[in-house]
Amino acid sequence: MKMKATLLVGAFSLALFMAGCTAAPAAAPVAGPAGPQGDTGATGQAADPNQDADRRRADEQKRADDQRHADDQNHADNQKRADDQRHADDKARESREAECPAGEHIATDTDGKKVCVRD
């Protein structure tokens, strides 16, 4: 029974295949009338052989400017840190120098140095 069904399906498929191969192809669509002529476009500009070199120079200049700006910013940041550290060191030294023993006070000598002198 199974074999009969398989043979029947195979024969039917073969018949469809053969019918499809021998059928006439569908007609190609017919083109309509041509439309109106469009406006003429502007002619292109002649290629500039130096354009790539100019663009490359501009890119390199921008990179150099960006690097210079970053270097200036880093220098300013480093200078501020150094100034802050110097200020903190001066303040610490002044606080150590400000501690005079009892009965003495701070005075500035002729060299500008702070010293402890008796009251």
N, C-alpha and C positions, 0 to 999 in steps of 0.2 A: 504494500500500500504506500509506504513512504517513497519507494523508488518511483512509482508512477507519478506521484505529486511532484517530485524533484524533476523528472523528465518533462512534465507538463510545464512547469515554471521555466525551465531552461529553454524549451522550445518557444514559449511565448516571449521571453526576453530576446532571443535571437531574432524573432520575427519583428519586434519593435526596432531593434538595432538596424536591421536591414532596411526597414521602411524609412527610418530617419536618414540613412545615408543616401537613399535614392530620391528623396523628396527634393523639389526645386527650392533653391534658397529664397528667402524673403526679398522683396524688391527694395532697392536702396531708396532712401528718402530723396525727394526731388528738391533741388535748391530753389529758393525763391528769387525774385528779382534783386539786382544789386542795389544797395542803398546809395544815398548821396555821398559825394566826395567830401571828406573832412578837411578842416583847415590845415594849412601847412604849418608844421612846427618850426620853432626857431632853430637855427643851426647851432651845433655845439661849439663850445669854446675850444680853441686849440690847446693841446696838452702843454703844460709848462714843465720842461725837463728839470727845472730847479725846484719844483714844488716839494718833492720828497725831501730834498736836502734842507730846504727852508723849514719844513715841518720838523725834521729831525733836530735841527739847530734850536728851534723854539722849545721842543721837548727837553733837550739837554739843558737849556737855559732855565727852564722852569724847575727841573730837578736840582740844579745848582742853587737857585734861589731858595728852594725849600730846604736844602741841606744847610745853607748859610743861616736861614732863619732858625732852624733847629739848633745849630751850633751856638748862635747868639743867645737863644733861650737857655740852653744848658749852661753857658758861661754866666748868665745873669743869676740863674739858680745857685750855681756854685759860689758866686761872689756873695750872694745873700746869706748862704749858709756860713761862709767864712766870717762875714761881718757879725752875724748872730753869735758865732762861737767866740769871736774876739770880745764882743760886748759882755758875754757871760763870763769870760775869763777875767776881764777888767773888774766886773762887779764882784766876783769872788775874791780877787786880790784886795779890793777896797774894803770888803767886809772883814777880811783877815787883818788888814792894817788898822781898821777902825777899833779893833779890840785892844785898848790900852789898859794896863793894870790900874788898880784903884789909886787915886791920887795923881794920875797923869791924864793928859788929854792930847788929841792929835793936833799937830801943827805942820805947816809946810816949810821946809828949809829953802835955802837959796837955789838949790838945784831943782825945785819943784817936787821933791820927794816928801811923802808924808812920814812924819816921825812922831813918836810919843814924847812929850815933855812934861815936866812936873808942873803941878798947879801953882 
